[in-house]
């Protein structure tokens, strides 16, 4: 088919961006190769990100709920936690998914090549493998090489007592005292897991709030819940120095409320991620990353070398699996000659903490900052029957509407399963819904989804009963 080329498309990296792109390309009839450094497909998300963290968070949730059930008249004994077995179960979940990807690749005749890819030129790359290297000539390329955790300069992430998210998911031990550096989504999710397993957790955050990006009122119920459980939460605080030794880590802190020095058994660094653009010899292909290390692309996910596309974490924020996968599909379709482009209006964000915090589109704080004319409708979960029957009354659902058009432009939810519920608001924004469209859609009762309907009814002026 392809003359001097080994394939129509080569995809570098088998994360959610890369495997989605490769599968879509193959489905569209393109001869596709998928290069992955690790033996397991699925990238960060399946192996050391979304999936293992959610498996452990499920265990954390069960532990937490069981410990509160005596209020409901049912008392469980003190849980016996077999950490190696929990890790084994988590690995099984991951294995089912990554193994499934192998099968899907095979079915589609996507050739999977294991090794590290480096560009040799605009149509050639080499894959370093255990036994040597292999040269691949490609017509098109999709770079989906993802990202990795960053460490503050001067901090030794290789010391066994200092962990990144990948180490933390291994659950080598449940430390008595754990410091989590970074109060973003990943740090708070891992804090939830370790606290449930018995660690005394302290969180340090440089900003004046947790989970920067979400509206403060949505983070408040989470903050309230974890304040009573975590040993300390230090905001506006910088970790100035980490001194690990055989038995623990001495930490120097700089912040108004924090002690100058504190001692922990382990430290988790979760301060952000950086794109893997430095591992690809981009220059050989005529490419370069920007100052932040991202590869810049247009709406067709094309780099400045138009037959080379880039998707996922390596092209910028938000660094989320569903964004990577969506971009992967589009890149493959563009290469196949379809009239596809990235024009998603919104990309939802979810923190799978307890309660979950989810938001999509314009946030209230952003709307105020940008001076948008908007109206806000809110519904408290304390007035939702399903929420109370789950023994929870701390949730809230908020919708924002454009004043001029009446259309929904954003929404946020805090509460159990907020991550599942946010999808309806994302759909409403994509469809250009007005409050009436949501309010007149009959929602099942009793569900948490009614809080979305009722917030819309509040906006439409048709809200009657609370239940
Ligand atoms: P990645 O998943 O990073 O995959 C890139 C792949 O490329 C890797 O497998 C890498 O080995 C390979 N690679 C890199 N360079 C080369 C090379 N030169 N040659 C060959 N292979 C190479 N996102 C969510 O949406 N929801 C979540 O709940 C969520 N939870 C997370 C929890 C944690 C702890 C972490 C760390 C991340 C989480 N994320 C979550 C983020 C999500 O994992 C990423 O956004 C997503 O994996 C990005 O996908 P990607 O395809 O761009 O790249």
Boltz pocket constraint, residues with backbone or C-beta under 6 A from the ligand:
constraints:
  - pocket:
      binder: B
      contacts: [[A, 12], [A, 13], [A, 14], [A, 15], [A, 16], [A, 17], [A, 18], [A, 35], [A, 36], [A, 37], [A, 38], [A, 40], [A, 42], [A, 43], [A, 44], [A, 45], [A, 46], [A, 48], [A, 49], [A, 50], [A, 51], [A, 53], [A, 115], [A, 116], [A, 117], [A, 118], [A, 144], [A, 145], [A, 146], [A, 147], [A, 165], [A, 166], [A, 186], [A, 276], [A, 279], [A, 280], [A, 311], [A, 312], [A, 313], [A, 314], [A, 318], [A, 319], [A, 320], [A, 321], [A, 322], [A, 323], [A, 324], [A, 350]]
      max_distance: 6.0
